[in-house]
Amino acid sequence: MRAVSSPVPAAVLAAPSTTAVVKPLPRAAAASSGNVAAVGTGRRDVLAGTGLGAAAAAVLLALGPACGAARAADEEYVSETKEVIGKVRSTINMDKADPNVADAVAELRELSNSWVAKYRREKSLLGRPSFREMYSALNAVSGHYISFGPTAPIPAKRRARILEEMDTAEKALLRGR
């Protein structure tokens, strides 16, 4: 029969249970004795033993301005997205007989192209519902005007979908998403 290895030292197993008091070995002693079960590092041990607690606090303090910059970038995203939403709504709701439709579409395409070029590369925005909905709506609007020209009216079904996506994007912006 094969002997079963135990993480408990043999001296503890052989000691009578009524008189022996077993104290845990310090981690350093446990590591040097080869007792693998006793070796483990907890978060507290790691932070206290290596001085990482102070280092972690220093990192968090250093990131404070970066968090402020992220907030400013987020506020810029929200304000520019609201501006694009307003421009899309005003452009697609223009009367087809209005002589300024072609100019409004050209402005919209320029604004939407700059918005997409600026925010498409931002990894932090790609998962946001507001970005996804805006990107989809801008794609639909741009695709329509590229295919049919700047004076062609947007069909009612497509217009309803675009306006719904704009509403969803606006609601997501209000929720910070």
N, C-alpha and C positions, 0 to 999 in steps of 0.2 A: 504494500500500500504506500502511496506517495504522501509525503508530508505536506500539509497545507500551510502555506506561508500566511502569517498574520501581521498586520501592522502594529500589533501590540507587542512590546519587547518581551522576551522570554522570562526575564527577571520578574516582571509584573505578573505574568501568568503563574509562576511558581510560588509567589508569595502568598501566605495565608490571607484570606480576605478580611478576617476580623481585626488584624493588627496593622495591616499595611495601608498607608495613605498614599495615594498616587497623586503626584503633582505634575501638571503639564510641563514639558520641557520648553525652555525658551526656543524660539525659532532658530537661532544660530546653533544651539546645541543639537537640536533635532536634525538640522541639515548636516552637521558634521558627523552625527552618529549613523547617518544613512537611513533614518526613518522618513521615508518619502511621504507617508500619510500625514505626518505632522508638519510638513513643509507646505506652506501656502502663503500667499500674500494677499492681504485684504486691502481695500482702498485706503483705509486709515493707516495701515502699516506703510504702504507705498508713499503716501503723501507726507506722513510724519517722518519716516526714516530717510527719505532722500531730499527733503527740503522742497518738494514739488508743490507744497501748499502755497508757499510764498511765490513760487514761479507761476503757478496758475493764477494767483491773484494779480500778479504783474501783467500777465497776458490779458486778463479781462480788463484791467485798467487801460492798457494800451489799445484795446479794441474799442473803447468808448467812443473816440472820434470816428472810427470807421462805422460804427452803428449809427451815428448821427448823419454821416454821409449817405448811408443806405436809406435812412428816412427821407433825406432831401431828394435822393434819386427816385424814391417811391412817390413822393409828392409831385415831382416833375412828371412822372409817368401818368399819374392820375389826372393832372391838369391837362396834359397834352392829349390824353385819350378822350377826355370830356370835350376838348376843342374839336377833335376829329369827329366825334359823335354828332356834335352840333352841326358841323359842316356837311356831313353825310345827310342828316335829316333835312337840312334846308335845301340841299341840292336835289335830292330825289323827290322832294315835294314841290319843286318848281313847276309851273305850268309849261307845257311843251311849246306854247306860243310865245313865251317870254324870250326876248332877244338876248338876254344875258345867260342863257342856259349853257352855251358852249364855253363861255368864260368861267362860269361857276364850276363846270365839269373839269376844265383844265386846272383850276385852283385846287379842286378836290383831289385830282390825281396827283398833283405835286405834293400836297399835304399828306395824302395817304402813303405815297412812295417814301417820303422822308420818315414817316412814323414807322413803317414796316422796316426800313433799313436801319433805323436806330434801335428798335426794340427786339427785332428777330434774333439778334446775337446774344441777348441777355438770358443766360441760363436760368436765372431766378424767376423770370417772367413766363417762361415757356409752359409751365404747368398751371398757370393761373387761368381760371375760367374767363376772366375779363379779357385777357390777351387772346385766348382761343376764339372767343365769340367775335371780338373785333377783327381779328385776322380773317376769319371766315366771311364776315360781312364785307370787309374791304375787298376781299378776293372776288366776291360776287359782283360788287359794284364796278370794280375795275374791269372784270371780265366782260360785263355787259357793255360798257362804253367802248372797250377795245373792239369787241365783235361787231357792234351795231352803230357805232359813232356817237359823238357827244350830244347830238340832238334827239336821239331815239329815246322815247319814253320807256321806263322800266315797267315790265308787265306786272299786273296786280299781285299775282302769286309770289313772284320774286321780291317785289317791294315789301309785301307782308312778312316774308321770311327775313329780309334784311332788317326791317324795323324791329322784329321780334329779337333778333340777335343783338341789336343795339340796346334794346331794353334789358336784356339779360346781362350784357356787358356792364351797363350802367348800374344795375343792382349789385353785381359782383364788386364793382369799384366801391360802392357805398359800404359794402361789408369788408372791404380791405382784402379782397381776393382777386 
